[in-house]
Amino acid sequence: MACEILGILHWNEYSDLRPKSFEEVEPEFIAHCARVHEDAGFDRVLIANSAHRPDSLPIATWAAAATKKLGFMIAHRPGFIAPTMAARMFAILDRMSGGRCGVHIITGADDVEIQADGDFLTKDVRYRRSHEYVDVMRRVWSSAEPFDHEGDFYRVRGAFAHVRPLSGSIPIFWGGSSPMAVDHGAQVADVYALPAVGVEQVRQMVTDVRTAAARHGRTLDYLISTRVLVADTEAQAWERAYAMQRRLMEEVVDNVRFATLPGETRSQAIERGLTDANRDSLDGRMWSGVTRVPTGRPSINCLIGSTDQIFEALMAYAAQGVSRFILSGYEPIEDTQHIGQSLIPRLRKALA
């Protein structure tokens, strides 16, 4: 198993407690945050994608020019450009960056959200299309001669790329928990991405993907993406967690995303919201207390505890076959540096 530590790169200095307008673009921050990840020992950064976000490829290109070793997990949605063109775009970035490109295939779990980009296919059909899309890209990357392809979704004649990836291919990341996602990902992915859930759920997901991959004579690497709230002591970690959660709950009560009941004071509504958010919110070290605050902003669960406790929690996932970790905090610079100092060296040593 290849140990790989990844972070997250945004297009502005966004944090949960200091959310910036999505319209703001900060090129200097992109470059700085990429260099911080590189200096902290991260191998790659994920650059996310959606129907409303800026395209991830220009962000990766900008960050690649600002760094020397940092790799990229570039979220990309099949269906909007030809796979032959996408393959050439990723190949030239890979060559210009010295082999640092990776592609995260985003098929899209939300049928409504992707309609903003004109995609009205159902999820099951989109997974079939993503499978064929990856097949065509891989053939573009590997073929020394023009080729033809005729499939269910794509038909090309004389496809060819003058510039191919540095190592001959580019790693494909894939995610999804549905049987269709697992079946197709097991056939085309190099790395299967798992959500921030408890160890037992991850164990079952890895088992399911391994079983599907084995049917096709393949083996995959496994990745988990989680927030990390780590401190010198567990008490310090929870103190920060609860303070952050309270600030977010105050925000949603004040902006009425969390409604006050008749006769209820602001303080009472905040306490009720916190009680609801914290009910059954801890699975081992995985805490969903912030995710449950209805801010309307993207959020994932987090591992919380002291440095030793977080390390032990990550090793529990490693014992299930996970060797790649997306670790992000709640402050894009300070938490990245802290993760680099407190966790990455220990993980590398343990998983070497």
VEXDREN-2710 file (C-alpha; in Angstrom, 1 decimal):
% VEXDREN-2710
k/r/px/py/pz
1/MET/0.0/0.0/0.0
2/ALA/1.2/3.5/-0.9
3/CYS/0.9/5.9/2.0
4/GLU/-0.3/9.3/0.8
5/ILE/-1.5/12.3/2.8
6/LEU/-3.7/14.8/1.1
7/GLY/-5.1/18.2/2.0
8/ILE/-7.8/20.5/0.4
9/LEU/-7.2/23.6/-1.7
10/HIS/-9.9/26.2/-2.1
11/TRP/-9.9/29.3/-4.4
12/ASN/-10.1/31.7/-1.5
13/GLU/-9.2/31.8/2.2
14/TYR/-12.5/30.2/3.3
15/SER/-13.1/28.7/6.7
16/ASP/-16.2/27.5/8.5
17/LEU/-15.9/30.3/11.1
18/ARG/-15.0/33.0/8.6
19/PRO/-16.8/32.0/5.4
20/LYS/-16.0/34.1/2.4
21/SER/-18.2/34.8/-0.6
22/PHE/-17.8/32.1/-3.1
23/GLU/-17.4/34.9/-5.7
24/GLU/-14.1/36.0/-4.2
25/VAL/-11.0/34.6/-6.0
26/GLU/-7.6/35.0/-4.3
27/PRO/-4.8/33.8/-6.6
28/GLU/-2.2/34.8/-3.9
29/PHE/-3.9/32.6/-1.4
30/ILE/-4.1/29.7/-3.8
31/ALA/-0.4/29.8/-4.3
32/HIS/0.4/30.4/-0.6
33/CYS/-1.9/27.6/0.6
34/ALA/-0.4/25.2/-1.9
35/ARG/3.1/26.0/-0.7
36/VAL/2.0/25.6/3.0
37/HIS/0.7/22.1/2.2
38/GLU/4.0/21.3/0.4
39/ASP/6.1/22.5/3.2
40/ALA/3.9/20.7/5.8
41/GLY/4.7/17.3/4.0
42/PHE/1.4/16.7/2.2
43/ASP/1.6/14.7/-1.0
44/ARG/-1.4/16.1/-2.8
45/VAL/-4.3/18.5/-2.4
46/LEU/-7.9/17.8/-3.5
47/ILE/-9.5/20.5/-5.6
48/ALA/-13.2/20.0/-5.5
49/ASN/-15.8/20.5/-8.1
50/SER/-19.6/21.1/-8.5
51/ALA/-22.1/22.6/-10.8
52/HIS/-21.4/26.1/-9.3
53/ARG/-17.8/26.0/-8.3
54/PRO/-14.9/27.4/-10.4
55/ASP/-13.4/24.7/-12.6
56/SER/-10.7/22.8/-10.8
57/LEU/-8.2/22.4/-13.6
58/PRO/-7.1/26.1/-13.8
59/ILE/-6.8/26.2/-10.0
60/ALA/-4.5/23.1/-10.1
61/THR/-2.4/24.7/-12.9
62/TRP/-1.9/27.9/-10.9
63/ALA/-1.0/25.9/-7.8
64/ALA/1.4/23.7/-9.8
65/ALA/3.3/26.7/-11.0
66/ALA/3.7/27.9/-7.4
67/THR/5.1/24.5/-6.1
68/LYS/7.7/21.9/-6.9
69/LYS/6.5/18.6/-5.4
70/LEU/2.9/18.9/-4.4
71/GLY/0.5/16.6/-6.4
72/PHE/-3.1/17.2/-7.2
73/MET/-6.4/15.3/-6.9
74/ILE/-8.4/17.2/-9.5
75/ALA/-12.2/16.7/-9.2
76/HIS/-13.6/16.3/-12.7
77/ARG/-17.1/15.6/-13.9
78/PRO/-17.5/13.4/-17.0
79/GLY/-20.1/14.3/-19.6
80/PHE/-19.4/18.0/-20.4
81/ILE/-16.4/17.7/-22.6
82/ALA/-15.1/14.8/-24.7
83/PRO/-12.9/12.3/-22.8
84/THR/-10.3/12.7/-25.5
85/MET/-10.0/16.4/-24.8
86/ALA/-10.0/15.9/-21.0
87/ALA/-7.2/13.3/-21.4
88/ARG/-5.1/15.8/-23.3
89/MET/-5.8/18.6/-20.8
90/PHE/-4.7/16.4/-17.9
91/ALA/-1.7/15.0/-19.8
92/ILE/-0.2/18.4/-20.5
93/LEU/-0.6/19.5/-16.9
94/ASP/1.0/16.2/-15.8
95/ARG/4.0/16.8/-18.1
96/MET/4.4/20.5/-17.2
97/SER/4.2/19.7/-13.5
98/GLY/6.6/16.8/-13.6
99/GLY/4.0/14.0/-13.1
100/ARG/1.9/15.5/-10.3
101/CYS/-1.6/15.1/-11.8
102/GLY/-4.4/12.9/-10.4
103/VAL/-8.0/12.9/-11.5
104/HIS/-11.0/12.4/-9.1
105/ILE/-14.0/11.3/-11.1
106/ILE/-17.2/12.9/-9.8
107/THR/-20.2/11.2/-11.2
108/GLY/-22.6/13.3/-9.0
109/ALA/-24.9/11.9/-6.4
110/ASP/-27.5/14.7/-6.7
111/ASP/-29.6/14.4/-9.9
112/VAL/-30.9/18.0/-9.4
113/GLU/-27.6/19.8/-8.8
114/ILE/-26.0/18.5/-12.1
115/GLN/-29.0/19.8/-14.1
116/ALA/-27.4/23.2/-13.7
117/ASP/-24.8/22.1/-16.2
118/GLY/-27.4/20.5/-18.5
119/ASP/-27.0/16.9/-17.4
120/PHE/-30.4/15.2/-17.0
121/LEU/-29.2/11.6/-17.0
122/THR/-30.0/9.4/-13.9
123/LYS/-27.2/8.5/-11.5
124/ASP/-27.0/4.8/-12.7
125/VAL/-26.6/6.0/-16.3
126/ARG/-24.0/8.5/-15.3
127/TYR/-21.9/5.8/-13.7
128/ARG/-21.9/3.8/-16.9
129/ARG/-20.9/7.0/-18.8
130/SER/-18.1/7.7/-16.3
131/HIS/-16.8/4.2/-16.7
132/GLU/-16.6/4.6/-20.5
133/TYR/-15.1/8.1/-20.1
134/VAL/-12.2/6.7/-18.0
135/ASP/-11.6/3.9/-20.4
136/VAL/-11.3/6.4/-23.3
137/MET/-9.0/8.7/-21.3
138/ARG/-6.7/5.8/-20.4
139/ARG/-6.5/4.7/-24.0
140/VAL/-5.6/8.3/-25.0
141/TRP/-2.8/8.3/-22.4
142/SER/-1.4/4.9/-23.4
143/SER/-1.9/4.7/-27.2
144/ALA/1.1/5.4/-29.4
145/GLU/-1.1/5.3/-32.5
146/PRO/-4.4/6.9/-33.4
147/PHE/-7.4/4.7/-32.4
148/ASP/-11.1/4.4/-32.9
149/HIS/-13.7/3.9/-30.2
150/GLU/-17.4/3.3/-30.4
151/GLY/-19.3/2.8/-27.1
152/ASP/-22.6/3.6/-25.6
153/PHE/-21.8/7.2/-24.9
154/TYR/-18.7/8.2/-27.0
155/ARG/-17.7/7.6/-30.6
156/VAL/-14.3/8.8/-31.9
157/ARG/-12.2/8.2/-35.0
158/GLY/-8.4/8.7/-35.0
159/ALA/-8.1/9.7/-31.4
160/PHE/-4.5/10.5/-30.4
161/ALA/-2.5/12.7/-28.1
162/HIS/1.0/14.0/-29.0
163/VAL/1.7/14.7/-25.3
164/ARG/1.0/11.8/-22.9
165/PRO/1.5/11.6/-19.1
166/LEU/5.0/11.4/-17.7
167/SER/4.6/7.9/-16.3
168/GLY/2.3/6.7/-19.1
169/SER/-0.9/7.2/-17.1
170/ILE/-2.6/9.3/-14.4
171/PRO/-4.1/7.9/-11.2
172/ILE/-7.9/7.8/-11.2
173/PHE/-9.7/8.4/-7.9
174/TRP/-13.4/7.3/-7.6
175/GLY/-16.0/7.5/-4.9
176/GLY/-19.6/6.5/-4.2
177/SER/-21.4/4.0/-1.9
178/SER/-24.2/2.7/-4.2
179/PRO/-23.8/-0.8/-5.8
180/MET/-23.5/0.9/-9.2
181/ALA/-20.7/3.1/-8.0
182/VAL/-18.8/0.2/-6.4
183/ASP/-19.2/-2.0/-9.5
184/HIS/-17.9/0.5/-12.0
185/GLY/-15.3/2.0/-9.7
186/ALA/-13.9/-1.4/-9.0
187/GLN/-13.3/-1.8/-12.7
188/VAL/-11.6/1.5/-13.6
189/ALA/-10.3/3.3/-10.5
190/ASP/-6.8/3.2/-8.9
191/VAL/-8.0/4.7/-5.6
192/TYR/-11.4/4.4/-4.0
193/ALA/-12.4/7.4/-1.9
194/LEU/-14.5/6.7/1.2
195/PRO/-16.5/9.2/3.4
196/ALA/-15.8/10.3/6.9
197/VAL/-17.7/7.6/8.8
198/GLY/-16.9/5.2/11.6
199/VAL/-14.3/2.4/11.4
200/GLU/-16.9/-0.4/11.1
201/GLN/-18.6/1.3/8.2
202/VAL/-15.3/1.8/6.4
203/ARG/-14.4/-1.8/7.0
204/GLN/-17.6/-2.9/5.2
205/MET/-17.1/-0.4/2.4
206/VAL/-13.6/-1.7/1.8
207/THR/-14.8/-5.3/1.8
208/ASP/-17.5/-4.5/-0.7
209/VAL/-15.1/-2.7/-3.1
210/ARG/-12.4/-5.4/-2.7
211/THR/-14.9/-8.1/-3.5
212/ALA/-16.1/-6.3/-6.6
213/ALA/-12.5/-5.6/-7.8
214/ALA/-11.5/-9.2/-7.3
215/ARG/-14.2/-10.3/-9.7
216/HIS/-12.2/-8.3/-12.3
217/GLY/-8.8/-9.4/-11.2
218/ARG/-8.0/-6.0/-9.8
219/THR/-6.7/-4.4/-6.5
220/LEU/-7.3/-0.8/-5.4
221/ASP/-5.9/1.6/-2.8
222/TYR/-8.4/3.1/-0.4
223/LEU/-8.7/6.7/0.8
224/ILE/-10.7/8.3/3.6
225/SER/-11.5/12.0/3.7
226/THR/-12.0/13.6/7.2
227/ARG/-11.7/16.8/9.0
228/VAL/-9.2/16.7/11.9
229/LEU/-9.6/18.7/15.1
230/VAL/-6.4/17.8/17.0
231/ALA/-4.8/19.4/20.1
232/ASP/-2.2/18.6/22.7
233/THR/-4.9/17.2/25.0
234/GLU/-8.3/15.8/24.4
235/ALA/-9.8/18.5/26.7
236/GLN/-8.3/21.2/24.5
237/ALA/-9.7/19.6/21.4
238/TRP/-13.2/19.4/22.8
239/GLU/-12.9/23.0/24.1
240/ARG/-12.2/24.2/20.6
241/ALA/-14.8/22.0/19.1
242/TYR/-17.6/23.1/21.4
243/ALA/-16.7/26.8/21.0
244/MET/-16.7/26.5/17.2
245/GLN/-20.0/24.6/17.3
246/ARG/-21.6/27.2/19.5
247/ARG/-20.5/30.1/17.2
248/LEU/-22.1/28.3/14.3
249/MET/-25.3/27.5/16.1
250/GLU/-25.5/31.2/17.1
251/GLU/-25.2/32.1/13.5
252/VAL/-28.0/29.8/12.3
253/VAL/-30.3/30.9/15.0
254/ASP/-29.7/34.6/14.2
255/ASN/-30.1/34.0/10.4
256/VAL/-33.2/31.8/11.1
257/ARG/-31.8/28.7/9.4
258/PHE/-32.6/27.1/12.8
259/ALA/-36.0/28.4/13.7
260/THR/-36.9/29.6/17.3
261/LEU/-40.0/27.9/18.7
262/PRO/-42.9/30.0/19.9
263/GLY/-42.1/31.5/23.3
264/GLU/-38.5/30.4/23.1
265/THR/-35.6/32.8/23.7
266/ARG/-32.5/33.1/21.5
267/SER/-30.4/31.4/24.2
268/GLN/-32.9/28.6/24.6
269/ALA/-33.0/28.0/20.9
270/ILE/-29.2/27.8/20.8
271/GLU/-29.1/25.3/23.6
272/ARG/-31.8/23.2/22.0
273/GLY/-29.9/23.2/18.7
274/LEU/-26.7/22.2/20.4
275/THR/-28.4/19.3/22.2
276/ASP/-29.9/18.1/19.0
277/ALA/-26.6/18.3/17.1
278/ASN/-24.7/16.4/19.8
279/ARG/-27.2/13.6/20.3
280/ASP/-25.5/10.3/19.2
281/SER/-22.9/12.4/17.4
282/LEU/-19.7/10.5/18.3
283/ASP/-18.7/7.2/16.7
284/GLY/-15.3/6.3/18.1
285/ARG/-13.3/9.4/17.4
286/MET/-15.5/10.5/14.5
287/TRP/-17.7/13.5/15.5
288/SER/-20.6/14.8/13.5
289/GLY/-21.5/17.7/15.8
290/VAL/-20.5/20.5/13.4
291/THR/-21.9/18.7/10.4
292/ARG/-25.3/18.7/12.0
293/VAL/-25.4/22.5/12.5
294/PRO/-27.6/23.7/9.5
295/THR/-25.3/26.4/8.1
296/GLY/-26.1/25.4/4.5
297/ARG/-22.4/25.2/3.8
298/PRO/-20.5/22.0/2.8
299/SER/-19.2/20.1/5.8
300/ILE/-17.9/16.6/6.7
301/ASN/-17.4/14.8/9.9
302/CYS/-14.2/15.2/11.9
303/LEU/-11.9/13.2/14.0
304/ILE/-11.4/14.8/17.4
305/GLY/-8.9/14.3/20.2
306/SER/-5.3/14.6/21.2
307/THR/-2.5/13.9/18.8
308/ASP/-2.1/10.4/20.2
309/GLN/-5.8/9.7/19.9
310/ILE/-6.1/11.0/16.4
311/PHE/-3.0/9.0/15.3
312/GLU/-4.6/5.8/16.9
313/ALA/-7.9/6.6/15.1
314/LEU/-6.2/6.9/11.7
315/MET/-4.3/3.7/12.3
316/ALA/-7.6/1.9/13.0
317/TYR/-8.7/3.0/9.5
318/ALA/-5.3/1.8/8.2
319/ALA/-6.0/-1.6/9.7
320/GLN/-9.0/-1.8/7.4
321/GLY/-6.9/-1.2/4.3
322/VAL/-6.9/2.6/4.1
323/SER/-3.5/4.0/3.1
324/ARG/-4.4/7.4/1.8
325/PHE/-5.9/10.2/4.0
326/ILE/-7.4/13.5/3.1
327/LEU/-6.8/15.4/6.4
328/SER/-8.1/19.0/6.7
329/GLY/-8.9/21.3/9.6
330/TYR/-11.1/24.3/10.1
331/GLU/-8.5/26.9/9.4
332/PRO/-6.8/26.5/6.0
333/ILE/-3.3/27.6/7.0
334/GLU/-2.9/27.1/10.7
335/ASP/-4.5/23.7/10.9
336/THR/-2.6/22.5/7.8
337/GLN/0.7/23.4/9.5
338/HIS/-0.4/21.7/12.7
339/ILE/-1.4/18.5/10.9
340/GLY/2.0/18.5/9.2
341/GLN/3.9/18.9/12.4
342/SER/1.8/16.6/14.7
343/LEU/0.5/13.8/12.5
344/ILE/2.2/13.4/9.1
345/PRO/5.6/12.2/10.3
346/ARG/4.1/9.6/12.6
347/LEU/1.8/8.3/9.9
348/ARG/4.6/8.0/7.4
349/LYS/6.7/6.1/9.9
350/ALA/3.9/3.8/10.9
351/LEU/2.8/3.1/7.3
352/ALA/6.2/2.8/5.7
END
